[in-house]
């Protein structure tokens, strides 16, 4: 991505590509469109949502999303970050927590930029961006200052998903569910019928 022209004081926010534009249009029509437009779109829960990358299953759309998020990361580092401890690292695609948050932040900035007043952009400046950068510093610390470092919590993550601990959690879940199941209703015993011998007057059990 090229830098700003010499007479530009600031760079414009990166514009999403055509496939992302189509995804955003469909999402808009799913909520604000006519009945016919909503029917043509179908189930809105199946639409790709660029702020949630795993929902973008089309390979071309996903590739366009990665390119846009990379341009947004470059833009944020250039336009908003002065302290090097707050820069988005070049290894951000190898940090799932950054991927998730960067996608949301990019979408929020896109939405703020298309509103007809400055309120949403003020909220983005005041809360969204500072919150993102603060969480970024807190999670990364100094691990990727010079180069990407392996996940420090990899061992604990593996221990969480190993067979023994997975079975322990499953047992705890099942124990909790058993407490919620209603007790079996008590069925009163049916009285046993007796047979009256009309000739002798004696009562006999069947």
C-alpha positions in Angstrom: 0.0 0.0 0.0 1.5 3.3 -1.0 1.8 6.2 1.4 -0.1 9.5 1.2 0.8 12.1 -1.4 3.2 14.8 -0.1 0.4 17.3 0.3 -1.9 15.0 2.1 -2.0 15.4 5.9 -3.9 12.3 6.5 -4.8 9.1 4.7 -8.3 8.1 3.9 -9.8 5.0 5.6 -9.3 1.9 3.3 -12.4 1.2 1.2 -13.6 -2.4 1.2 -13.5 -4.3 -2.1 -16.4 -5.2 -4.4 -17.2 -8.5 -2.8 -17.2 -7.0 0.7 -19.4 -4.2 -0.6 -21.9 -6.8 -1.9 -21.8 -8.6 1.5 -22.5 -5.4 3.3 -25.3 -4.5 0.9 -27.0 -7.9 1.4 -26.7 -7.4 5.2 -28.3 -4.0 4.8 -31.2 -5.3 2.7 -31.8 -8.2 5.1 -32.7 -5.6 7.7 -33.9 -2.5 5.8 -34.9 -3.9 2.4 -38.4 -4.5 1.0 -40.2 -7.8 1.6 -39.2 -8.9 -1.9 -35.6 -8.0 -1.3 -35.6 -9.9 2.0 -37.2 -12.9 0.3 -34.5 -12.8 -2.4 -31.7 -12.8 0.1 -33.1 -15.7 2.1 -32.1 -16.7 5.6 -30.1 -13.7 6.9 -28.3 -15.9 9.5 -26.5 -17.5 6.6 -25.1 -14.3 5.2 -21.3 -13.6 5.5 -20.6 -11.0 8.1 -17.2 -9.4 7.5 -16.8 -8.4 11.2 -16.9 -12.2 12.0 -14.3 -13.7 9.5 -15.2 -17.4 10.0 -18.6 -16.6 8.5 -17.0 -15.5 5.2 -16.7 -19.0 3.6 -16.3 -17.9 0.0 -12.5 -18.1 -0.8 -12.5 -14.9 -2.9 -14.5 -13.0 -0.3 -12.2 -14.3 2.5 -9.1 -13.2 0.5 -10.6 -9.8 -0.1 -11.3 -9.5 3.7 -7.7 -10.3 4.6 -6.4 -7.7 2.2 -8.8 -5.1 3.6 -7.9 -5.9 7.2 -4.2 -5.7 6.4 -4.8 -2.2 4.8 -6.7 -1.2 7.9 -3.9 -2.3 10.2 -1.4 -0.3 8.1 -3.7 2.7 8.2 -4.2 2.5 12.0 -0.4 2.2 12.6 0.2 5.2 10.4 -2.6 7.5 11.4 -3.2 6.8 15.1 -0.2 5.1 16.7 2.7 7.2 18.1 4.0 4.9 20.8 5.6 1.8 19.2 4.2 -0.4 22.0 0.7 0.2 20.5 1.4 -0.8 16.9 -0.4 -3.7 15.4 2.4 -6.2 14.7 3.0 -7.5 11.2 2.3 -11.0 12.6 -1.3 -10.1 13.4 -2.7 -12.9 11.2 -1.0 -15.4 13.5 -2.8 -14.0 16.6 -6.5 -15.1 16.5 -7.4 -12.6 19.1 -6.2 -9.7 16.9 -7.9 -11.1 13.9 -11.3 -11.2 15.7 -10.9 -7.7 17.2 -9.4 -6.0 14.1 -12.4 -7.2 12.0 -14.9 -5.7 14.4 -12.9 -2.5 14.7 -12.6 -2.1 10.9 -16.3 -2.6 10.5 -17.1 -0.1 13.2 -14.9 2.5 11.5 -16.5 1.7 8.2 -19.9 2.3 9.6 -18.9 5.5 11.4 -17.5 6.8 8.1 -20.8 6.5 6.2 -23.1 8.1 8.7 -24.3 11.6 8.1 -22.9 13.1 11.3 -19.8 12.7 13.4 -21.3 11.0 16.5 -20.4 7.5 15.5 -16.8 8.5 14.6 -16.5 10.3 17.9 -17.5 7.1 19.7 -15.0 5.1 17.6 -12.2 7.6 18.6 -13.2 7.7 22.2 -14.0 4.0 22.9 -13.4 1.6 20.1 -9.9 2.4 19.0 -8.4 3.0 22.5 -10.0 -0.1 23.9 -8.6 -2.2 21.0 -5.1 -0.8 21.5 -5.2 -1.3 25.2 -6.2 -4.9 24.9 -3.6 -5.4 22.2 -0.8 -4.2 24.6 -2.2 -6.2 27.5 -2.3 -9.5 25.5 0.8 -9.2 23.4 3.0 -7.5 26.0 6.6 -7.6 24.6 6.3 -11.1 23.0 6.4 -9.9 19.3 8.5 -6.8 19.5 11.1 -8.0 17.1 9.6 -11.1 15.5 6.6 -13.3 16.0 6.9 -15.6 19.1 5.1 -18.9 19.6 1.9 -18.8 21.7 3.1 -18.6 25.3 0.0 -20.3 26.6 0.2 -23.2 24.1 1.0 -25.8 26.9 -2.0 -24.7 29.0 -4.2 -24.7 25.9 -3.2 -28.2 25.1 -3.8 -29.3 28.7 -7.3 -27.8 28.6 -8.2 -30.0 25.5 -6.5 -33.2 26.5 -8.6 -36.3 27.0 -8.6 -36.4 30.8 -9.6 -32.8 31.3 -12.2 -33.0 28.6 -13.8 -36.0 30.2 -13.7 -34.2 33.6 -15.6 -31.3 32.2 -18.1 -33.6 30.4 -18.7 -35.4 33.7 -19.3 -32.1 35.5 -21.7 -31.0 32.8 -23.6 -34.3 32.9 -23.8 -34.1 36.7 -25.3 -30.6 36.5 -27.9 -31.8 33.8 -29.0 -34.7 36.0 -29.9 -32.2 38.7 -32.2 -30.4 36.3 -34.1 -33.5 35.2 -37.5 -33.8 36.8 -38.0 -36.7 39.2 -39.9 -39.6 37.9 -43.6 -39.3 38.9 -44.8 -41.6 41.6 -47.4 -43.9 40.1 -49.8 -45.1 42.8 -50.2 -48.8 43.0 -53.4 -50.1 41.5 -55.6 -51.9 43.9 -55.8 -55.6 43.3 -59.2 -56.8 42.3 -61.1 -59.4 44.3 -63.5 -61.9 43.1 -66.7 -62.6 45.0 -68.1 -66.1 44.9 -71.8 -65.4 44.9 -72.7 -69.0 45.8 -70.4 -69.2 48.9 -69.9 -65.5 49.7 -66.2 -65.9 49.8 -63.8 -63.4 48.4 -60.8 -64.7 46.6 -57.8 -63.0 45.1 -57.0 -63.4 41.4 
